[in-house]
Amino acid sequence: MMNPGIDLNSTDAIELAGREVEMDLTYPDVESAHRVAAIRTWLELDLRDRQLAVLRLNFPQWVISYQFAQPGSTWRAVPTWQLTVEQVAAGVLRQLERGNPIALMADLSTQMWIIRDMPRTRP
């Protein structure tokens, strides 16, 4: 949309129109602009923070944290609910600690598989 205060024959008008067309092509709508901003913010995060975000997004039922100390780091997950006797007997752990996020994700996947495959009891 052109600014009504600019002479349409001037170079300013041509530059402004070019920027508006470029902006329309880059961000066709507000949702796309938000998406681009979210991607830029994501890319500015530290690698560990991105890994932590991925774990938390994929396993919201667990409180996930990491502690960096020499000589390495510890990635920890604790369930947000009180485990039942049946869950503990089936192999669900009260806390997971691993040396890297990939190992923690693998173990969290196993824990969720155990919970999903437990027989359901009806009241």
Rosetta blueprint (number, residue, H / E / L):
1 M L
2 M L
3 N L
4 P L
5 G L
6 I L
7 D L
8 L L
9 N L
10 S L
11 T H
12 D H
13 A H
14 I H
15 E H
16 L H
17 A H
18 G H
19 R H
20 E H
21 V H
22 E H
23 M H
24 D H
25 L H
26 T H
27 Y L
28 P L
29 D L
30 V H
31 E H
32 S H
33 A H
34 H H
35 R H
36 V H
37 A H
38 A H
39 I H
40 R H
41 T H
42 W H
43 L H
44 E H
45 L L
46 D L
47 L H
48 R H
49 D H
50 R H
51 Q H
52 L H
53 A H
54 V H
55 L H
56 R H
57 L H
58 N H
59 F L
60 P L
61 Q L
62 W E
63 V E
64 I E
65 S E
66 Y E
67 Q E
68 F E
69 A E
70 Q L
71 P L
72 G E
73 S E
74 T E
75 W E
76 R E
77 A E
78 V E
79 P E
80 T L
81 W L
82 Q L
83 L L
84 T L
85 V H
86 E H
87 Q H
88 V H
89 A H
90 A H
91 G L
92 V L
93 L L
94 R L
95 Q L
96 L E
97 E E
98 R E
99 G L
100 N L
101 P H
102 I H
103 A H
104 L H
105 M H
106 A H
107 D H
108 L H
109 S H
110 T H
111 Q H
112 M H
113 W H
114 I H
115 I H
116 R H
117 D L
118 M L
119 P L
120 R L
121 T L
122 R L
123 P L
